[in-house]
Amino acid sequence: MRADDRRRRLPDRHLRAPSPPGGAVRRYGERRLTDLPNPAEPLLAERLARAIALGGPIPVSQYMAAANGHYYATRDPLGATGDFTTAPEISQMFGELVGLWCADLWDRAGRPTTHWVELGPGRGTLAADARRAMAKAGFEPAVHFVETSPVLRAAQATAVPGATFHDSVESLPDDAALLVVANEFFDALPIRQLLRGAQWRERLVACQDTLFLPIAGKPVPDAIVPEPLRDAPAGSILEVAPAAIGVMRALAARIARQGGAMLAIDYGYEGPALGDTLQAVKAHAFANPFEAPGEQDLTAHVDFTTLTAAAQSAGAVAWGPIEQGEWLVKLGIDHRAAALARATPDRGDAIAAERVRLVGDMGALFKALAITAPGWPTPAAFA
């Protein structure tokens, strides 16, 4: 199935990803991400337009990095009054089961000294729910958040007092095992898009006044295109995610060396595949990703095959991916929903609806991938 077919089948985009890590600088020819205007400044569209007028069209990845950098730095995008809702905001059951998954793995690994890490933790809701569940299992690790948004950091500090903040994964502690959670994180990292014509070309973003539009750029080497896709029909689009690969490799290498595991949950597919999955969400509805940069959420589907290969190349062991619905059911969401309904009978219908949303509506679209250090136990639900 082509990735664009998956995109057409997407329900209303009620879920979204957290903010990307900061501090990364990537070269595209002679241009750098830091050559763009400061993403925390207002009027990003005008500044991007001026930069393109002076230096020429920019890669989609550069456009996406600048837009999301501004977007997350200037607002809390979650909830009914925001642009999207993530699984932890739908139900406490999600974060609780993540916490129990971590506690179980830590226990079977021999209860080593461990740091708990979340990448792009939204409002801190998942971490708060996970910590409550982990504490009941006797697991109370130090909490570390990789987050660059000052707005979201404030909410996270309220939800999880005492958490340590990091601008990037490079500053995470290296003195103990790491248990890393990345829920709707990788889909917000910048992607490159390659467009097939007579040759494969980098897709760029041009600008006329403040109207942004994608165009074909310079040819790229065939070597960066998977061999089965090199002779794709004209007009085909291939997405590659160097930023996601870099984060996964860095964390997998740390986990392989220090011990620990990572759980990545996101919407995506097992590639390689063709298709344009770049999308924007504004006020819980789809929008044009080339309109109003910095004022709406930009994401792309995650290629779990690529993430798996990146983790394995760094020395970690990969498990899955499996569908989110299957993962939650194996971990006992039905039992947890029944217990919550007994404890709060007035919320019985709401709890049932939350369970359906997590397991049914999102269950097949979202995937769960686990990686572990060599020698660590098989993570629950991935046997």
Phi, psi and omega in degrees: 000137179283150181297329180290332174295319178298323182294321180295333182275356181298133171288180175311132190285080182271003182231151178205177188256157177281181188284147180284158179292152180263177173088354183278139175232120181236139181270137171231097190067236180257005181264154177229156176302325182285354174285344180282166178299156176303118185293345180276354181275155180287172175059047183298321181302316180294321181291319176296318179300318180293320179297320179292321179297325182277322187247354181097171181305151183242155177299153177305322181299321181290319177298314182295320180297315180293317182296312181289328176301314178292316184303308184285334181286344191242006183195165165261109188272003189267157171092180185299327180271357179260215185252339182200167179230132180263167183305317179298332179281340178286316184205143175296339182300325182296306180296323179297317180290326173300315180297317179293324176300315180294315182296321179296317181294317178300317181297314182287342176277359179101014178057053179286162171300130190216142170257138177260128187235137170235134178265123179057068191276019175058235178269001184089008183295313180300313182297319180297316179292319180295318180297320179298316179290320180295322181298322179294337178266007178082015183246111182228071183283163170296144184252133178233132179246130170263105187206136179249344184284122177295328179294312181287328176301322180296317179294321180294321180295328177287318182289324183227080179301140178090357178293147176261134183258146179226143176280336181206170182289341183298332184267006177296151184296149182242018185257005183197175178294156179239131168248111189250133176242129179229089179262119183050052180250310188293334182290344180265357179281150185298140176244152166266145173241132177247134185247130181272121170236230169295331175225167171282132181230150174292135176274128183245167175245120176257175182212133172240113192059245174244025176264113181266141180208148180278142177222165176277135180254214184285154176298150177242156180297141178301335185298337181274356178258128177307136186307319181295344184253359188295330180258032180297157179299153176302140182094351179292149178238132175244134178251135175232151189232075181299327180293316179295319178298318181297316179295315181297315179299317182297315181287321179297321178296319178296316181294318179298326183275318187264342189094159178123199185201169176220141175240118179244122178238127183198170175268137184174203190209173174254110186272189004283152180209158177256150175145153179265107180251004177298127182215159177236147176231134178219125179054043175066026177221155178294148178220171178282120183295345181259014173250145173049057179302136182089353181246003177211160186278129178250132178216169174214152180298146183266132175271101184290335177296318179294317178297319179299314180297322179296318179294317181293323180294338180267004174100003179269166176258132182255145180228128181093201010280158171233162181292145180303319180300314179298317180299314181294320179295317179297330180278350175103031181296329179295318178294320180293320179297318180296320179295318178296321180294324177292321182287328181227075185300333179292344179254012184304313181293321180294319179295319177298320179293322177297317179299317178296320181295318182286320185268322184268294185300315182264343194304320181271327183290321182269143180240153176242128178237133177242145170230148180224161172289148176305134180091347177283157183294162172295126182291147181304141178078356180250006182298000000 
